[in-house]
Each structure stands twice: as structure tokens, then as C-alpha cells.
Amino acid sequence: MIDDPDHFDIVTFKRKSIPASWEFMFTCSAYETGDMIAQHEILEEVSALIDQDVLRTTMMHRASRSMPRI
């Protein structure tokens, strides 16, 4: 999960043995970890691959008009 929902019922997940985990994009910078530069390097590489049309979206259609075009 990337956001903190107002309400989250973990019991629904537990009954089906579905794991739930939160991710915080800025953990490395918040805690000044030794590998902080790694995220920058990975994002730079991904950006270059997108610019070269090596990587592209797998999205076939947008769910709503409010979603940004990729």
C-alpha cells in the first residue's frame, strides 16, 4: 500500500492469507541510508530506457478520463 486509508480491515486479508505491506518511497532519504544513491541511479536508468522506447507501459486502456495519459 502506498497511502494510509481512513479505514482498513486487515481481517479480510488474514482470512485469505493475503499479505499486506506498506511502502514509503522516501525511506532511504528519511533515514539517510548508505545506499541512498542507488534509487537515483535506478530511476535514471529507467528514465533512459523509457526515452529509448525500450520500456513502455503495459496499460491497454484507462479506467477513467481523470487518469493521466501515459
N, C-alpha and C positions, 0 to 999 in steps of 0.2 A: 504494500500500500504506500502511496505517496502523500496522502493527505490524512488529516485527523477527522474522521467523520463525527458528526454530532452524536450518533448512536451506532454502536457496532456490537452485534450479538455473536460472540465467539462460540456459543453453544452450537449454533447451526453448523459451523465448520468442524467442531470437535466430533459431532455425531458421524460425520462423513470422513473423518481422519484427514481433513484438508489443512495443510499448514498455512499460517498467516504470518507474514513478516513485514515490517516497516522498513523503508529505505530512506535515508536522508542524504540528499545529493552533496551536501557540503560537510560531511563528516570529516574528511581529510583536512580541509582548511580550518574547520572549527576546532579541531584538536591538534592542528599543526603536525600531522604525522610525517614520518620520514619519506614517505612515497608520494607526497603531495604533487610533485611534478608529473607523475605517471598519468593522472587523469587528464591533464593538459595535453600531454603527448598523444594519448589515445584519441582525444577529441580532435586534435589537429590532423591526425591520420584519417579519421573517419570523414572529416570535412573535405580533405583532399580526394578521398575515394568517391565521395558524392559528386564533387566538381568534375571528376573524370568519368562519371556515369558508370563506375564500377559497382557502387552501391546505389540501390534505388528502393523506393517504397514497395511493399507488397500489397498496399491498400488498393482494393479494386473499386470501391465506391465510398462516398461519405455518408455517414449516418444522418447528418442534418446539415442544413445550409450554414449553421453557425460555426461549424468546424472549419479551420483554415485549410486552404488548398495547399497541397504538397507538390 
